Amino acid sequence: MNALQKNFSTKALADCYSRNRSKFRKAGSAGIDGVGLIDFDDELTENIADLSKQIISGAYVHKSLKAFAFLKSNGKVRWICVPTIRDRLVQRRVAEVILQGAHSKIRTEFGFGALKREGAEAERTATKVALALRQESPWVVKSDISAFFDELRRDSVKAAYRNVCRQRSLYALIDQVIDVEAVPRPGTPHKMNESGITRGRGLRQGMPLSPLLAHISLVALDNFLESRGIKFVRYVDDLVFFGVSKDEAVRAFEVAKSWLSERHLELPNIREGKTEICKPSQHVEFLGIDIYKAKNIYRMRIPSSKFDRLDGRFSEKSFLNLENPAHGEVLSALRFVSSARKSYSGVYRFLDNWPAFENKIRDYERRSIRIISKRLSDISTKRGGLSPEVLRAFGVAP
């Protein structure tokens, strides 16, 4: 049995699908072939068997991605490129195989992104490492790589993964993922090239394998900076540099900037874009968490901006179109209101001001439930648009 037969057997693919079932459901939309999760599940055994046969025989071809445009708060367009269900499964399995064989090679002390550390999510671990570094080196330069995913050179990505992954049987599959292009959803008014997306360049965001390949592409940067004794933390394309003095932090930033520039990637100049210098007395927001000075030590808290956004999130869900015949928006509101505290707790419960944030969530929960219940009571008298199941879920008699 060769490596492809072992790693992409019907059983291996079925087990991978089962392990990642919730992620497939969360990813939502069908890909360019129009096959959704329910459709795929209806013929699951046949679909997985056919996929396994194609991969092992060398006949597998990754389909184009379906691109969705989202308008960001700054007015710019962000593209999310969705693979088909079958291609998502292949990417998930490829990621598992890479990690099984190369985990130690792509794990660095200060670089995070696609890997878990000791069971903790990489994001949480990265903030803890940043906090520890700031205790000794309080000056900070904070930056991120400009248009990182879109500017990655595909030849460099291929060279990087081949340096850590010795299973040559995977190369054809991984290269297809790297080289795949996206097709905008029909009727989309935006053009991908206007957002800086160029055919033949970059990793498309929205693919399960993209974060791991992006991380692997920057392992060499992590190793280079560590060899120079530079104090830093990297989470995907976000970087923070630390120094005992301002000059030390700036020098660390400049070393990384030079290394990246040689590889056609850019960190914005200081005071341009998202690059900023933070004095010891200033708080630093990194990965959505504030690292701030409390007396003689640095601690972590939820940024005030998160408190401000909380009201907007609950208000948005409270005033959805509750007469939507498909009930999708109704159930979305129910899920958010009922699970918000648990979801936020997973991210923020270890921070100083979590009790205050949790109390805010409780207040907004009660307010949202009152608003939604009143609106549903009014709608229920019409007997239109809402099923008895949905009304009962909200505690409103039909």
VEXDO-43080 format. One line per 3 residues: number of its first residue (from 1); their letters; for each residue y, x, z of N, C-alpha, C. Coordinates in pm, whole numbers. Last residue first. Layout:
# VEXDO-43080
NUM = a = Y X Z Y X Z Y X Z; ...
***
This chain:
# VEXDO-43080
398 = pav = 2957 -4768 1986 2985 -4822 1853 3008 -4972 1859; 3116 -4599 2255 3020 -4701 2214 3056 -4754 2076; 3145 -4257 2282 3219 -4378 2245 3119 -4481 2195
395 = gfa = 3050 -4004 2318 3056 -4091 2435 3135 -4218 2409; 3009 -3853 2100 3138 -3837 2165 3152 -3927 2288; 2763 -3946 2029 2775 -3804 2064 2905 -3775 2135
392 = rlv = 2821 -4204 1954 2750 -4183 2080 2761 -4038 2126; 2943 -4149 1707 3019 -4214 1814 2952 -4191 1949; 2727 -4042 1568 2845 -3959 1593 2926 -4018 1707
389 = eps = 2552 -4260 1561 2510 -4135 1622 2629 -4048 1658; 2690 -4457 1416 2669 -4477 1560 2629 -4348 1631; 2920 -4290 1191 2787 -4342 1224 2778 -4367 1374
386 = lgg = 3225 -4381 1042 3154 -4306 1146 3020 -4371 1177; 3329 -4545 836 3345 -4399 832 3266 -4320 933; 3390 -4840 1028 3390 -4768 901 3398 -4619 921
383 = rkt = 3443 -5027 1228 3305 -5007 1182 3300 -4933 1048; 3678 -5066 1352 3676 -5096 1208 3534 -5091 1151; 3635 -4975 1600 3656 -5119 1586 3652 -5160 1439
380 = sid = 3630 -4701 1566 3502 -4771 1581 3517 -4921 1568; 3892 -4618 1569 3821 -4623 1441 3695 -4708 1452; 3950 -4631 1842 4027 -4711 1747 3953 -4728 1615
377 = slr = 3765 -4445 1936 3758 -4584 1983 3832 -4676 1888; 3857 -4214 1815 3729 -4270 1772 3712 -4414 1819; 4094 -4177 1955 4100 -4198 1811 3971 -4261 1760
374 = ksi = 3993 -4140 2214 4085 -4251 2185 4089 -4280 2036; 3839 -3908 2176 3775 -4033 2220 3862 -4153 2189; 4036 -3721 2107 3932 -3756 2010 3865 -3889 2047
371 = iri = 4190 -3714 2346 4251 -3748 2217 4145 -3797 2118; 4000 -3638 2541 4076 -3763 2555 4131 -3808 2420; 3916 -3394 2435 3818 -3502 2450 3889 -3636 2464
368 = srr = 4153 -3246 2454 4095 -3275 2323 3996 -3390 2330; 4190 -3231 2735 4291 -3295 2649 4230 -3336 2516; 3961 -3090 2812 3985 -3226 2863 4084 -3300 2775
365 = eyd = 4006 -2849 2670 3884 -2929 2649 3908 -3073 2690; 4241 -2757 2784 4243 -2799 2644 4119 -2881 2609; 4146 -2696 3042 4256 -2792 3023 4256 -2846 2881
362 = rik = 3951 -2502 2981 3913 -2627 3048 4020 -2735 3027; 4116 -2301 2874 4016 -2366 2789 3974 -2499 2850; 4257 -2230 3104 4328 -2285 2989 4231 -2361 2898
359 = nef = 4049 -2122 3254 4117 -2243 3302 4194 -2310 3190; 3994 -1896 3100 3893 -2000 3113 3955 -2130 3162; 4226 -1750 3143 4195 -1796 3008 4094 -1909 3012
356 = apw = 4200 -1693 3414 4316 -1770 3368 4290 -1828 3229; 3957 -1541 3410 3968 -1667 3486 4085 -1754 3440; 4030 -1313 3239 3939 -1417 3194 3949 -1544 3277
353 = ndl = 4191 -1094 3291 4252 -1227 3298 4162 -1337 3242; 4019 -866 3266 4090 -897 3391 4136 -1042 3400; 3697 -924 3106 3837 -882 3106 3911 -936 3229
350 = fry = 3446 -1023 3071 3456 -898 3148 3599 -848 3158; 3464 -1245 2904 3439 -1267 3047 3453 -1141 3132; 3506 -1237 2624 3616 -1206 2716 3583 -1206 2865
347 = vgs = 3279 -1302 2472 3368 -1194 2429 3458 -1145 2542; 3149 -1509 2597 3070 -1397 2547 3154 -1277 2509; 3356 -1689 2636 3302 -1615 2751 3223 -1493 2706
344 = ysk = 3391 -1809 2391 3493 -1715 2438 3440 -1630 2554; 3154 -1967 2394 3180 -1870 2288 3280 -1764 2333; 3183 -2129 2620 3070 -2038 2611 3096 -1929 2507
341 = ras = 3414 -2272 2549 3413 -2189 2670 3300 -2086 2664; 3338 -2406 2309 3446 -2307 2311 3437 -2214 2431; 3158 -2611 2278 3104 -2474 2292 3211 -2368 2308
338 = svf = 3289 -2853 2251 3181 -2844 2350 3133 -2701 2374; 3475 -2806 2049 3522 -2846 2183 3413 -2824 2288; 3303 -2741 1830 3403 -2646 1881 3443 -2680 2024
335 = rla = 3142 -2969 1796 3081 -2840 1826 3182 -2744 1887; 3338 -3164 1738 3251 -3178 1855 3193 -3043 1895; 3442 -3069 1497 3529 -3082 1614 3446 -3088 1742
332 = slv = 3212 -3090 1340 3275 -2959 1359 3365 -2961 1482; 3173 -3360 1337 3076 -3278 1408 3129 -3137 1432; 3395 -3429 1180 3377 -3486 1313 3284 -3397 1396
329 = egh = 3348 -3300 942 3461 -3257 1023 3450 -3310 1165; 3117 -3439 855 3115 -3295 876 3227 -3247 965; 3109 -3706 786 3102 -3672 929 3104 -3522 957
326 = apn = 3143 -3817 545 3032 -3721 557 3013 -3676 701; 3371 -3975 571 3240 -4040 562 3123 -3944 581; 3618 -3915 800 3546 -3851 691 3405 -3910 682
323 = eln = 3772 -3993 1003 3712 -4100 923 3639 -4043 802; 3894 -3781 1121 3775 -3833 1188 3709 -3948 1111; 4037 -3512 1027 4014 -3642 965 3884 -3700 1019
320 = lfs = 4157 -3363 1336 4086 -3361 1209 4076 -3503 1153; 4283 -3324 1579 4347 -3410 1480 4287 -3395 1341; 4138 -3147 1731 4163 -3281 1786 4216 -3377 1681
317 = kes = 4141 -2909 1594 4016 -2983 1601 4037 -3127 1649; 4410 -2836 1631 4355 -2848 1496 4228 -2933 1497; 4422 -2812 1907 4499 -2917 1840 4445 -2943 1700
314 = frg = 4263 -2586 1948 4218 -2715 2000 4293 -2831 1933; 4419 -2391 1813 4279 -2414 1776 4231 -2551 1823; 4668 -2401 1944 4657 -2437 1803 4515 -2468 1762
311 = dlr = 4598 -2309 2198 4653 -2444 2183 4637 -2490 2039; 4525 -2045 2136 4427 -2139 2190 4472 -2283 2172; 4734 -1886 2069 4655 -1943 1960 4557 -2049 2008
308 = dfk = 4831 -1804 2317 4916 -1886 2230 4834 -1956 2122; 4622 -1646 2407 4658 -1766 2482 4737 -1861 2393; 4641 -1442 2221 4521 -1525 2221 4543 -1654 2300
305 = ssp = 4879 -1318 2287 4872 -1389 2159 4750 -1480 2153; 4824 -1178 2516 4898 -1304 2529 4891 -1386 2401; 4487 -1045 2519 4628 -1041 2478 4694 -1179 2491
302 = irm = 4290 -996 2803 4306 -1077 2683 4453 -1076 2644; 4251 -653 2913 4283 -794 2933 4288 -864 2797; 4160 -357 3090 4154 -440 2969 4182 -586 3004
299 = ryi = 4336 -62 3213 4242 -172 3225 4246 -254 3096; 4411 258 3343 4415 163 3233 4304 61 3250; 4584 344 3650 4468 344 3560 4489 243 3449
296 = nka = 4790 321 3829 4758 455 3779 4637 460 3687; 4913 15 3745 4932 122 3844 4894 256 3780; 4773 -39 3456 4792 -112 3581 4794 -10 3693
293 = kyi = 4825 -41 3112 4831 39 3234 4859 -50 3354; 4582 -175 2877 4715 -167 2937 4709 -87 3067; 4449 -288 2594 4427 -179 2689 4564 -147 2748
290 = dig = 4358 -605 2480 4468 -520 2527 4416 -413 2622; 4164 -686 2196 4169 -668 2342 4282 -572 2376; 4122 -691 1922 4155 -815 1990 4160 -808 2140
287 = lfe = 4082 -424 1854 3973 -520 1837 3996 -647 1918; 4339 -336 2060 4233 -280 1976 4117 -378 1974; 4660 -290 2156 4565 -394 2121 4465 -337 2021
284 = vhq = 4794 -119 2420 4738 -100 2287 4638 -213 2262; 5101 -103 2605 4966 -155 2587 4923 -131 2442; 5280 192 2709 5262 77 2621 5116 29 2621
281 = spk = 5291 424 2852 5329 301 2922 5305 175 2838; 5223 625 2669 5132 593 2781 5164 462 2851; 5311 490 2340 5334 576 2456 5238 537 2569
278 = cie = 5171 475 2023 5188 403 2150 5202 503 2265; 5250 456 1684 5232 544 1799 5259 463 1926; 5079 297 1409 5183 302 1512 5146 400 1622
275 = tkg = 5006 154 1101 4996 275 1182 5111 280 1281; 5016 -52 919 4958 -81 1050 4942 44 1136; 5307 23 744 5187 -58 750 5142 -81 892
272 = eri = 5449 301 908 5433 224 786 5305 143 799; 5442 457 1129 5550 358 1121 5552 285 986; 5266 705 954 5313 654 1083 5439 571 1062
269 = npl = 5109 591 649 5191 685 725 5236 621 856; 4779 448 637 4924 439 617 4997 544 701; 4505 621 510 4564 568 633 4714 561 609
266 = elh = 4301 574 221 4431 606 281 4450 542 418; 4072 733 -2 4099 632 100 4224 672 176; 3981 936 -167 4050 821 -228 4068 704 -131
263 = res = 3902 1156 -33 3796 1065 -78 3854 932 -127; 4122 1281 59 4039 1356 -36 3928 1269 -94; 4200 1096 250 4275 1106 125 4196 1180 18
260 = lws = 4030 1152 466 4014 1028 390 4083 1035 255; 4135 1399 553 3994 1387 515 3973 1264 426; 4401 1326 618 4374 1424 513 4230 1412 462
257 = kav = 4357 1146 830 4427 1102 709 4398 1195 592; 4241 1312 1022 4163 1203 963 4225 1156 832; 4465 1478 1074 4338 1536 1030 4251 1430 961
254 = efa = 4653 1292 1165 4678 1363 1039 4550 1428 985; 4542 1211 1411 4562 1114 1303 4575 1185 1169; 4563 1453 1550 4432 1392 1527 4438 1293 1412
251 = rva = 4841 1480 1559 4760 1578 1486 4622 1523 1454; 4905 1265 1726 4951 1264 1587 4870 1363 1504; 4790 1350 1967 4745 1225 1905 4783 1220 1758
248 = edk = 4940 1585 2013 4794 1591 1998 4740 1466 1930; 5203 1488 2036 5167 1580 1927 5016 1585 1904; 5190 1339 2272 5216 1272 2145 5171 1359 2029
245 = svg = 4913 1453 2477 5054 1450 2436 5067 1373 2306; 4653 1395 2497 4725 1417 2623 4874 1411 2597; 4548 1138 2267 4593 1272 2299 4658 1278 2435
242 = ffv = 4350 955 2029 4402 976 2163 4446 1120 2182; 4338 704 1779 4333 846 1812 4404 867 1945; 4155 446 1632 4253 482 1734 4229 628 1772
239 = ldd = 4091 251 1341 4083 379 1411 4191 390 1516; 3895 34 1144 4000 46 1246 3982 176 1324; 3679 2 981 3795 74 924 3913 81 1020
236 = vyr = 3443 16 1219 3451 -8 1074 3569 71 1019; 3605 165 1461 3526 43 1446 3545 -4 1302; 3631 474 1620 3637 402 1492 3549 278 1501
233 = vfk = 3822 664 1837 3720 560 1826 3740 493 1691; 3877 1007 1943 3903 889 1859 3794 786 1883; 3966 1331 1974 3934 1213 2054 3975 1088 1976
230 = igr = 3821 1615 1819 3924 1510 1816 3875 1387 1894; 3663 1835 1776 3704 1804 1912 3810 1696 1922; 3560 1872 1530 3692 1930 1554 3743 1902 1695
227 = sel = 3331 1725 1536 3317 1871 1529 3449 1943 1554; 3440 1467 1527 3375 1513 1650 3363 1665 1651; 3527 1463 1260 3625 1455 1369 3565 1504 1501
224 = fnd = 3275 1481 1128 3380 1581 1105 3481 1581 1220; 3143 1252 1215 3087 1384 1246 3192 1494 1230; 3312 1052 1107 3287 1061 1252 3240 1201 1290
221 = lav = 3284 1109 833 3415 1121 898 3397 1136 1049; 3014 1048 797 3059 1187 775 3197 1210 837; 3017 774 836 2948 859 935 2992 1004 921
218 = lsi = 3121 615 641 3216 684 729 3149 766 839; 2909 499 510 3006 574 430 3102 655 515; 2789 351 709 2722 473 664 2819 561 585
215 = hal = 2972 135 711 2957 223 828 2895 357 787; 2921 24 461 3055 75 492 3049 171 609; 2657 -56 493 2688 46 393 2825 107 419
212 = lps = 2697 -251 694 2613 -134 720 2643 -22 621; 2867 -441 566 2910 -369 687 2828 -244 716; 2703 -524 333 2829 -450 320 2871 -378 448
209 = lpm = 2483 -685 367 2461 -541 369 2591 -461 368; 2573 -953 345 2516 -904 472 2504 -752 480; 2890 -1000 189 2748 -967 174 2693 -913 307
206 = gqr = 3152 -1017 245 3078 -1142 249 2929 -1121 232; 3318 -801 20 3305 -855 156 3241 -993 151; 3189 -558 -196 3241 -693 -182 3214 -747 -41
203 = lgr = 3307 -235 -215 3198 -318 -167 3254 -457 -143; 3450 -54 -501 3450 -128 -375 3319 -198 -343; 3454 -94 -855 3499 -23 -736 3484 -114 -614
200 = grt = 3389 -250 -1068 3334 -116 -1064 3375 -35 -943; 3695 -426 -1082 3554 -418 -1123 3509 -272 -1121; 3903 -445 -801 3882 -387 -933 3733 -382 -964
197 = igs = 4135 -616 -616 3992 -600 -639 3969 -559 -783; 4397 -678 -562 4357 -538 -555 4208 -514 -572; 4462 -933 -612 4442 -898 -471 4393 -755 -454
194 = enm = 4457 -956 -879 4589 -961 -817 4581 -929 -668; 4190 -970 -938 4258 -842 -961 4398 -839 -902; 4131 -1238 -883 4082 -1134 -793 4156 -1003 -813
191 = khp = 4367 -1498 -885 4291 -1401 -962 4255 -1283 -872; 4374 -1845 -784 4406 -1704 -766 4317 -1615 -852; 4285 -2104 -806 4410 -2069 -875 4444 -1920 -868
188 = tgp = 3963 -2213 -883 4040 -2127 -793 4166 -2079 -864; 3807 -2348 -1064 3927 -2415 -1015 4010 -2333 -920; 3495 -2210 -963 3575 -2283 -1063 3692 -2357 -1000
185 = rpv = 3510 -1909 -771 3467 -2048 -777 3553 -2123 -879; 3486 -1593 -938 3561 -1692 -858 3506 -1833 -876; 3218 -1376 -909 3279 -1473 -1001 3353 -1576 -916
182 = aev = 3163 -1026 -851 3181 -1164 -805 3250 -1248 -912; 2903 -774 -893 3039 -826 -904 3042 -974 -866; 2706 -505 -761 2721 -645 -798 2869 -686 -800
179 = div = 2663 -246 -674 2725 -265 -806 2753 -410 -842; 2537 -268 -426 2664 -196 -436 2737 -232 -564; 2303 -404 -499 2397 -465 -404 2535 -400 -417
176 = qdi = 2183 -215 -665 2220 -346 -720 2322 -415 -630; 2133 -12 -482 2231 11 -589 2275 -120 -653; 1929 -128 -331 2060 -103 -269 2167 -83 -375
173 = lay = 1719 -138 -521 1768 -260 -456 1909 -240 -401; 1686 132 -584 1722 38 -690 1778 -92 -633; 1615 242 -328 1739 280 -397 1781 178 -503
170 = lsr = 1376 200 -204 1485 107 -175 1606 128 -265; 1214 408 -269 1178 277 -324 1288 174 -301; 1298 621 -118 1347 609 -255 1317 473 -317
167 = qrc = 1385 661 183 1290 572 117 1340 540 -23; 1571 801 324 1481 878 238 1379 792 165; 1893 772 412 1777 688 382 1688 761 281
164 = vnr = 2098 954 424 2033 915 550 1906 833 529; 2179 1001 169 2175 1115 259 2101 1083 389; 2202 757 56 2085 839 17 2071 963 106
161 = yaa = 2445 673 157 2323 609 207 2199 691 171; 2619 855 21 2614 848 167 2485 785 216; 2585 804 -250 2552 937 -198 2535 934 -46
158 = kvs = 2680 540 -256 2540 570 -292 2498 706 -237; 2946 579 -186 2861 495 -102 2714 526 -128; 3031 734 -402 3033 791 -267 2944 712 -172
155 = drr = 3007 554 -610 2925 676 -614 2919 740 -475; 3204 368 -535 3062 332 -529 2970 453 -535; 3467 416 -320 3408 457 -447 3257 439 -438
152 = led = 3658 165 -163 3542 255 -155 3491 288 -295; 3851 -29 -183 3881 103 -238 3765 202 -230; 3765 -260 -57 3798 -267 -199 3818 -131 -263
149 = ffa = 3732 -179 209 3616 -224 132 3644 -223 -18; 4011 -98 272 3893 -11 282 3778 -55 192; 4292 -133 259 4201 -196 162 4067 -124 156
146 = sid = 4355 151 457 4412 51 365 4306 1 267; 4224 183 775 4216 231 637 4261 120 543; 4455 167 1050 4332 127 982 4340 168 835
143 = skv = 4562 291 1377 4576 271 1232 4451 204 1177; 4740 438 1644 4650 330 1601 4671 305 1453; 4758 690 1871 4799 652 1736 4694 554 1685
140 = vwp = 4849 733 2211 4760 671 2112 4831 658 1977; 4826 902 2523 4901 881 2398 4804 832 2290; 4639 951 2729 4708 822 2722 4792 797 2598
137 = seq = 4356 1064 2809 4446 1098 2697 4526 974 2661; 4214 961 3020 4244 1104 3021 4346 1144 2915; 4203 689 2963 4225 730 3102 4268 877 3109
134 = rla = 4130 670 2699 4272 660 2732 4301 699 2877; 3853 687 2706 3929 797 2647 4076 791 2688; 3790 438 2821 3756 562 2892 3836 680 2837
131 = lav = 3879 262 2619 3937 257 2753 3912 388 2828; 3704 332 2411 3848 353 2395 3919 353 2531; 3464 244 2522 3481 387 2495 3630 420 2480
128 = kta = 3519 -30 2527 3492 41 2653 3510 192 2635; 3543 -88 2257 3660 -104 2343 3641 -32 2476; 3279 -37 2172 3390 42 2118 3513 31 2206
125 = tre = 3134 -237 2302 3113 -98 2340 3228 -11 2293; 3226 -461 2163 3252 -450 2306 3238 -304 2352; 3131 -400 1905 3274 -423 1929 3308 -405 2076
122 = aea = 2853 -389 1925 2929 -266 1899 3077 -283 1932; 2701 -565 2194 2763 -565 2063 2851 -443 2047; 2431 -411 2371 2565 -470 2369 2619 -468 2226
119 = ger = 2192 -276 2357 2188 -420 2366 2324 -487 2362; 2270 -11 2321 2205 -51 2446 2212 -204 2465; 2470 -111 2065 2448 -1 2159 2390 -55 2289
116 = kla = 2425 -201 1722 2436 -239 1863 2408 -117 1949; 2612 -134 1422 2503 -104 1515 2531 -158 1654; 2823 -148 1253 2707 -230 1220 2593 -213 1319
113 = gfg = 3034 -20 1429 3053 -117 1322 2933 -205 1305; 3165 303 1532 3097 176 1555 3117 85 1434; 3181 631 1653 3191 543 1536 3106 420 1554
110 = fet = 3132 805 1857 3261 736 1857 3283 647 1735; 2874 907 1826 2923 875 1961 3048 788 1959; 2674 751 1571 2763 857 1619 2825 812 1750
107 = rik = 2399 682 1379 2462 653 1507 2546 773 1549; 2261 755 1163 2388 686 1138 2456 642 1267; 2031 873 1253 2116 949 1162 2253 884 1143
104 = sha = 1898 682 1401 1951 799 1471 2048 879 1384; 1825 497 1195 1916 460 1303 1979 582 1370; 1655 510 978 1771 601 980 1866 576 1096
101 = gql = 1445 329 979 1418 468 945 1533 564 967; 1550 85 1062 1423 133 1121 1404 282 1097; 1771 57 896 1791 83 1039 1664 134 1107
98 = ive = 1645 3 649 1732 121 665 1744 158 813; 1517 -238 712 1437 -121 677 1518 7 692; 1734 -410 762 1635 -384 866 1556 -256 838
95 = avr = 1859 -407 510 1930 -355 628 1832 -322 739; 1662 -534 356 1699 -395 326 1768 -332 447; 1675 -789 471 1553 -710 486 1581 -562 457
92 = rqv = 1931 -869 396 1895 -863 539 1773 -774 559; 1903 -863 116 1996 -772 183 1964 -759 332; 1715 -1069 77 1683 -932 36 1773 -833 108
89 = lrd = 1865 -1285 173 1740 -1248 239 1702 -1104 203; 2069 -1293 -14 2101 -1268 127 1977 -1222 203; 1925 -1363 -238 1983 -1230 -233 2026 -1193 -91
86 = rit = 1854 -1626 -173 1748 -1526 -196 1804 -1384 -185; 2109 -1746 -156 2022 -1740 -38 1916 -1631 -55; 2358 -1545 -327 2263 -1656 -320 2178 -1640 -193
83 = pvc = 2661 -1422 -165 2539 -1408 -244 2456 -1537 -240; 3008 -1460 -178 2884 -1513 -120 2765 -1490 -213; 3293 -1308 -79 3200 -1315 -191 3059 -1346 -140
80 = iwr = 3617 -1381 -5 3484 -1370 53 3383 -1399 -57; 3939 -1250 -27 3823 -1299 -100 3695 -1275 -20; 4260 -1342 74 4138 -1267 107 4021 -1332 35
77 = vkg = 4597 -1314 -15 4469 -1380 -39 4354 -1288 0; 4888 -1332 199 4799 -1264 106 4666 -1339 95; 5028 -1455 399 5050 -1500 262 4961 -1434 159
74 = nsk = 4960 -1393 653 5069 -1314 594 5096 -1351 448; 4741 -1552 703 4867 -1589 767 4986 -1513 709; 4561 -1589 387 4581 -1535 521 4720 -1573 573
71 = lfa = 4368 -1804 202 4505 -1760 223 4523 -1715 367; 4075 -1724 32 4133 -1776 155 4272 -1718 172; 3845 -1788 -226 3976 -1733 -190 4028 -1803 -65
68 = fak = 3515 -1691 -294 3603 -1792 -237 3733 -1725 -194; 3276 -1616 -542 3393 -1572 -466 3479 -1690 -422; 2940 -1552 -562 3040 -1659 -578 3157 -1629 -486
65 = lsk = 2794 -1272 -733 2841 -1338 -611 2937 -1451 -646; 2508 -1250 -952 2650 -1234 -922 2686 -1312 -796; 2178 -1155 -831 2270 -1240 -905 2415 -1210 -866
62 = hvy = 1961 -886 -874 2059 -948 -783 2158 -1029 -866; 1636 -906 -988 1774 -881 -1030 1867 -958 -936; 1303 -783 -989 1412 -848 -914 1549 -806 -968
59 = ags = 1095 -649 -1100 1163 -747 -1185 1283 -812 -1117; 931 -487 -956 1049 -425 -1016 1129 -520 -1103; 724 -591 -814 698 -560 -956 815 -491 -1024
56 = iiq = 843 -636 -568 733 -539 -576 705 -497 -720; 1031 -838 -637 1073 -709 -581 965 -603 -601; 872 -1051 -732 975 -990 -817 1013 -851 -768
53 = ksl = 713 -1110 -507 650 -1066 -632 751 -996 -723; 908 -1197 -326 826 -1080 -296 765 -1023 -423; 995 -1429 -459 1088 -1318 -434 1011 -1189 -407
50 = dai = 766 -1587 -450 821 -1547 -579 914 -1427 -564; 740 -1621 -173 632 -1558 -249 684 -1507 -383; 978 -1757 -116 955 -1624 -59 845 -1550 -134
47 = net = 939 -1996 -260 1056 -1910 -286 1033 -1768 -235; 706 -2105 -148 707 -2065 -289 821 -1969 -319; 797 -2151 115 680 -2066 89 679 -2015 -54
44 = led = 1023 -2325 73 1035 -2194 135 918 -2102 101; 1130 -2552 -44 1022 -2480 -113 1016 -2337 -60; 1320 -2633 139 1227 -2733 87 1108 -2668 16
41 = dfd = 1485 -2414 181 1383 -2445 281 1278 -2543 229; 1655 -2437 -38 1569 -2318 -26 1454 -2345 70; 1785 -2676 25 1706 -2665 -98 1608 -2549 -89
38 = ilg = 1913 -2599 260 1815 -2708 264 1724 -2701 142; 2085 -2397 163 1981 -2365 261 1873 -2473 266; 2135 -2438 -195 2175 -2431 -56 2057 -2405 35
35 = vgd = 2192 -2316 -506 2082 -2347 -414 2129 -2328 -270; 2378 -2232 -691 2389 -2368 -640 2280 -2408 -542; 2396 -1977 -780 2289 -2059 -838 2290 -2202 -787
32 = iga = 2592 -1857 -630 2627 -1894 -767 2520 -1980 -833; 2511 -2000 -308 2562 -1896 -395 2585 -1949 -535; 2623 -2239 -64 2527 -2192 -164 2593 -2083 -247
29 = sga = 2769 -2178 260 2771 -2216 120 2657 -2160 37; 2647 -2063 553 2689 -2186 489 2664 -2195 340; 2621 -1879 754 2686 -1835 630 2722 -1952 540
26 = krf = 2474 -2015 945 2616 -1991 971 2689 -1953 843; 2220 -2007 830 2284 -2137 852 2435 -2120 871; 2173 -1734 837 2175 -1802 709 2247 -1936 721
23 = ksr = 2175 -1697 1113 2278 -1632 1031 2287 -1695 893; 1949 -1835 1194 2080 -1884 1239 2193 -1822 1157; 1744 -1677 1075 1766 -1817 1035 1904 -1865 1073
20 = nrs = 1648 -1425 1112 1789 -1439 1076 1828 -1581 1038; 1378 -1450 1164 1463 -1378 1261 1611 -1405 1237; 1291 -1579 928 1282 -1647 1057 1374 -1582 1161
17 = ycd = 1332 -1378 740 1403 -1506 726 1404 -1580 859; 1152 -1187 834 1295 -1156 830 1378 -1284 822; 912 -1324 790 951 -1287 927 1100 -1256 934
14 = ala = 918 -1339 511 917 -1462 591 959 -1434 735; 907 -1069 442 1024 -1148 406 1032 -1275 489; 654 -1002 544 773 -929 589 900 -1007 559
11 = kts = 485 -1181 402 498 -1190 548 624 -1121 597; 516 -1088 139 552 -1226 173 573 -1242 323; 659 -756 154 548 -850 140 596 -990 174
8 = fnk = 837 -552 173 880 -675 107 762 -765 73; 719 -335 297 846 -385 351 892 -517 291; 477 -292 151 478 -307 296 604 -379 345
5 = qla = 556 -271 -113 455 -370 -77 453 -397 73; 733 -54 -89 782 -186 -128 684 -295 -90; 558 156 -14 665 112 77 719 -26 41
2 = nm = 211 71 -102 333 152 -106 442 88 -19; -120 85 0 0 0 0 124 88 0
***
